[in-house]
Amino acid sequence: MYVARSRTGAGATMNWINEIVTPYGGLINTASTFAIAIFTIVLACVGYRQSRDARILQRAYLDAKFGGIQTNTAGDLVGHVTFKNVGHLPAASVFWLVNLSSGYADWKPEKIRSRDTMGESVLPIGAEWPRGSPSLPHPQENPKGLYIYVWGRVTYRDGFKWRKRRLDFCHRYPWEKRETPTGGGVKISTEWARYHDVGNYAN
């Protein structure tokens, strides 16, 4: 008898719930559909952010490290820079430009066009790639306040995006810090290198 009463009580409760819920069935379905849609959008946003963060962490990154300045066999100055892939994927379609100029503290690099870059190469993970500039005759101005600038651009594909990444660099060396190494010539060590106030950009 106790079990029968329990079942009857449960059935009555369900009927009572149905009587209350039935008039609002359409509204409940609409609310449920809306909630599912919101949940789906939230999941999509979370997935997108995770994918974006993974790309940021894993993609190729190129750095332009100081390489110093030295004279070549003709006695002219040559600026050096070392491109290094500090990311977690190979850098593909690498094009570069390295220039050398002299000027004072207010000097600014010229505008670089895509057609000015050269090469096409691949830089593996962790690889370093030294590059040199065209030669520059010794400056004749008063060395006080004069700088030698190693500047240019490198573009590459980072392993994810179809568009190319770009790194502009401008390294500054004080001409008065030049040294005469063993064997002759002129050298300015990377110890004195600094990033110039303009001409440095990365995306």
C-alpha positions as CSV (number, residue, x, y, z in Angstrom):
1,M,0.0,0.0,0.0
2,Y,2.9,2.4,0.8
3,V,4.5,1.9,-2.6
4,A,1.1,2.4,-4.4
5,R,0.6,5.7,-2.6
6,S,4.2,6.8,-3.5
7,R,3.6,6.1,-7.2
8,T,0.3,7.9,-7.1
9,G,1.9,10.9,-5.4
10,A,4.7,11.0,-8.0
11,G,2.1,10.9,-10.8
12,A,0.1,13.7,-9.3
13,T,3.2,15.8,-8.9
14,M,4.2,15.2,-12.6
15,N,0.7,16.2,-13.7
16,W,0.8,19.3,-11.6
17,I,4.2,20.2,-13.1
18,N,2.9,19.6,-16.6
19,E,-0.1,21.8,-16.1
20,I,2.2,24.6,-15.0
21,V,4.8,24.2,-17.7
22,T,2.6,23.4,-20.7
23,P,1.3,26.9,-21.3
24,Y,4.9,28.2,-21.4
25,G,6.3,25.4,-23.6
26,G,7.1,27.7,-26.6
27,L,8.8,30.3,-24.3
28,I,10.9,27.6,-22.7
29,N,11.9,26.1,-26.1
30,T,12.9,29.6,-27.3
31,A,14.9,30.3,-24.1
32,S,16.6,26.9,-24.4
33,T,17.5,27.5,-28.0
34,F,18.9,30.9,-27.1
35,A,20.9,29.5,-24.3
36,I,22.4,26.8,-26.5
37,A,23.3,29.4,-29.1
38,I,25.0,31.6,-26.5
39,F,26.9,28.5,-25.2
40,T,28.0,27.6,-28.8
41,I,29.3,31.2,-29.4
42,V,31.2,31.1,-26.1
43,L,32.8,27.8,-27.0
44,A,33.7,29.2,-30.4
45,C,35.3,32.3,-28.8
46,V,37.3,30.2,-26.4
47,G,38.5,27.9,-29.3
48,Y,39.5,31.0,-31.3
49,R,41.4,32.5,-28.4
50,Q,43.2,29.2,-27.7
51,S,44.1,28.9,-31.4
52,R,45.3,32.5,-31.5
53,D,47.4,32.1,-28.4
54,A,48.9,28.9,-29.7
55,R,50.0,30.7,-32.9
56,I,51.5,33.6,-30.9
57,L,53.5,31.1,-28.9
58,Q,54.5,28.8,-31.6
59,R,55.1,31.0,-34.7
60,A,58.5,32.0,-36.1
61,Y,60.0,35.2,-34.8
62,L,63.0,36.9,-36.3
63,D,65.4,39.1,-34.3
64,A,68.0,41.4,-35.7
65,K,71.0,41.1,-33.3
66,F,73.9,43.6,-33.2
67,G,76.8,42.5,-35.4
68,G,79.3,45.3,-35.1
69,I,81.1,47.3,-37.7
70,Q,84.5,46.4,-39.4
71,T,86.5,47.5,-42.4
72,N,86.7,45.3,-45.5
73,T,89.9,44.5,-47.5
74,A,89.5,47.8,-49.4
75,G,89.4,49.7,-46.1
76,D,85.8,50.7,-46.3
77,L,83.3,50.2,-43.4
78,V,80.8,47.3,-43.5
79,G,78.0,47.0,-41.0
80,H,76.9,43.6,-39.8
81,V,73.6,42.2,-38.4
82,T,72.7,38.7,-37.4
83,F,69.1,37.5,-38.0
84,K,68.0,34.8,-35.5
85,N,64.9,32.8,-35.5
86,V,63.8,32.8,-31.8
87,G,60.4,31.3,-32.5
88,H,59.2,27.7,-32.6
89,L,58.6,27.3,-36.4
90,P,60.9,27.8,-39.4
91,A,60.8,31.2,-41.0
92,A,60.1,30.8,-44.7
93,S,60.3,33.2,-47.7
94,V,62.9,35.3,-45.9
95,F,63.9,38.5,-47.7
96,W,66.3,41.1,-46.3
97,L,68.0,44.5,-46.7
98,V,71.0,45.7,-44.7
99,N,72.3,49.3,-45.2
100,L,75.0,51.4,-43.7
101,S,74.9,55.2,-43.2
102,S,76.5,57.9,-41.1
103,G,74.8,60.8,-39.4
104,Y,74.1,62.6,-36.2
105,A,71.6,61.9,-33.4
106,D,68.7,63.3,-35.5
107,W,69.4,61.1,-38.5
108,K,66.5,59.0,-39.9
109,P,66.6,56.0,-42.2
110,E,65.1,56.2,-45.7
111,K,61.8,54.7,-46.6
112,I,62.2,51.0,-47.5
113,R,60.2,49.5,-50.4
114,S,59.4,45.9,-50.7
115,R,61.3,45.7,-54.0
116,D,64.5,46.9,-52.2
117,T,64.8,43.6,-50.3
118,M,66.7,40.6,-51.7
119,G,67.1,36.9,-51.5
120,E,64.6,34.3,-50.5
121,S,65.6,31.8,-47.9
122,V,64.4,29.7,-45.0
123,L,65.7,30.2,-41.4
124,P,65.3,27.1,-39.3
125,I,64.3,27.2,-35.6
126,G,67.1,28.7,-33.5
127,A,69.3,29.4,-36.5
128,E,71.5,32.5,-36.8
129,W,72.3,34.1,-40.1
130,P,74.9,36.9,-40.3
131,R,74.4,39.5,-43.1
132,G,76.6,42.4,-44.1
133,S,75.9,45.8,-45.6
134,P,77.3,47.5,-48.7
135,S,80.5,49.3,-47.9
136,L,80.7,52.9,-46.8
137,P,83.9,55.1,-47.0
138,H,85.2,56.4,-43.7
139,P,83.3,59.5,-42.5
140,Q,85.3,62.7,-42.8
141,E,83.3,64.8,-40.3
142,N,84.3,65.6,-36.8
143,P,83.8,62.3,-34.9
144,K,82.3,63.9,-31.9
145,G,78.5,63.2,-32.0
146,L,78.7,61.3,-35.2
147,Y,77.1,57.8,-35.5
148,I,77.3,54.9,-37.9
149,Y,73.9,53.3,-38.5
150,V,73.2,49.7,-39.5
151,W,69.6,49.6,-40.7
152,G,67.2,47.7,-42.9
153,R,64.4,45.2,-43.0
154,V,63.7,41.5,-43.0
155,T,60.4,40.0,-44.1
156,Y,59.2,36.4,-43.6
157,R,56.3,34.0,-43.2
158,D,55.8,32.8,-39.7
159,G,54.3,29.4,-40.3
160,F,50.7,30.4,-39.8
161,K,49.6,33.6,-41.5
162,W,49.5,33.9,-45.3
163,R,50.7,37.5,-45.1
164,K,54.3,38.2,-44.3
165,R,55.8,39.4,-41.1
166,R,58.1,42.4,-41.1
167,L,61.0,43.5,-38.9
168,D,62.6,46.9,-39.4
169,F,65.8,47.6,-37.4
170,C,68.2,50.5,-36.9
171,H,71.3,50.0,-34.8
172,R,73.5,53.0,-33.8
173,Y,77.3,53.0,-33.2
174,P,79.2,56.0,-32.0
175,W,82.0,56.7,-34.5
176,E,84.3,58.0,-31.7
177,K,84.3,54.5,-30.2
178,R,86.1,53.0,-33.2
179,E,89.2,50.9,-32.5
180,T,92.1,49.6,-34.5
181,P,92.2,45.8,-34.2
182,T,95.3,43.7,-34.6
183,G,96.1,43.6,-38.3
184,G,94.8,47.1,-39.0
185,G,91.5,48.5,-40.1
186,V,88.7,49.9,-38.0
187,K,86.3,48.2,-35.8
188,I,83.3,49.3,-33.6
189,S,82.3,46.6,-31.1
190,T,78.7,45.5,-30.4
191,E,79.4,46.7,-26.8
192,W,78.7,50.2,-28.1
193,A,75.6,49.4,-30.2
194,R,72.2,50.8,-29.3
195,Y,68.8,50.8,-30.9
196,H,68.2,54.1,-32.6
197,D,65.2,56.3,-31.6
198,V,63.5,55.6,-34.9
199,G,63.5,52.9,-37.6
200,N,62.6,49.9,-35.4
201,Y,59.4,48.1,-36.0
202,A,58.0,44.6,-35.9
203,N,54.6,43.0,-36.6
